[in-house]
Amino acid sequence: MTEAKQKILRCPICKTVVPLDEPNAPFCSDRCRIIDLGKWASGEYRISSPILDPGVLEDIDEATLRRAQQENDADER
């Protein structure tokens, strides 16, 4: 691949240019990697796309029905 066609990789935290052979890629350093992990752990990052796997959706629906049934049983007591 020629120099002009190589993709520039930037650190998602500090936007520094990162060489593709960098051991911390896509981050420029271990510090930026840990900052990113902290953002995931704190809930700052979220995956907001809906679940499209039918098997997972069925499991969620069954769990919701079971929970509703348990709440109904508890209310009747």
C-alpha positions in Angstrom: 0.0 0.0 0.0 1.4 3.4 -0.8 1.9 6.2 1.8 -0.9 8.3 0.3 -3.5 5.5 0.7 -2.6 4.4 4.2 -5.3 5.1 6.7 -4.5 7.5 9.6 -5.4 6.0 12.9 -6.1 8.5 15.7 -6.4 7.7 19.4 -10.1 7.9 20.4 -9.3 9.7 23.6 -6.7 12.4 22.8 -6.8 12.3 18.9 -3.0 11.8 18.6 -1.9 10.0 15.5 -1.2 6.4 16.3 1.1 4.2 14.2 -0.5 0.9 13.2 2.3 -1.1 14.8 1.8 0.6 18.2 1.2 -2.0 20.9 -1.6 0.0 22.4 -3.4 0.6 19.1 -6.0 2.0 18.6 -4.9 4.0 21.7 -1.7 6.1 21.8 -0.8 4.9 25.3 -1.9 2.8 28.2 -3.2 5.9 29.9 -5.7 6.5 27.1 -6.6 2.8 27.1 -7.5 3.0 30.9 -9.4 6.3 30.4 -11.5 4.5 27.8 -12.1 1.5 30.0 -13.2 3.8 32.8 -15.8 5.4 30.5 -17.2 2.0 29.7 -17.3 1.0 33.4 -18.9 4.3 34.5 -21.7 3.9 31.9 -20.6 7.0 29.9 -20.5 4.8 26.8 -23.6 2.7 25.8 -24.5 0.5 23.0 -27.9 1.9 22.0 -28.8 -0.3 19.0 -31.7 -2.6 19.6 -31.3 -6.3 20.1 -32.0 -8.1 16.8 -31.2 -11.7 17.8 -34.5 -13.5 17.9 -33.2 -16.0 20.5 -32.2 -13.2 22.9 -35.5 -11.5 22.4 -37.4 -14.7 23.2 -35.4 -15.1 26.4 -36.1 -11.5 27.4 -39.8 -11.9 26.7 -40.0 -15.1 28.8 -38.1 -13.4 31.6 -40.5 -10.4 31.5 -43.5 -12.7 31.6 -42.1 -14.7 34.5 -41.4 -11.5 36.4 -44.9 -10.2 35.8 -46.4 -13.5 36.9 -44.3 -13.4 40.1 -45.4 -9.9 40.8 -49.0 -10.8 40.2 -48.7 -13.8 42.6 -47.2 -11.6 45.2 -50.0 -9.1 44.9 -52.6 -11.8 45.4 -51.1 -12.9 48.7 
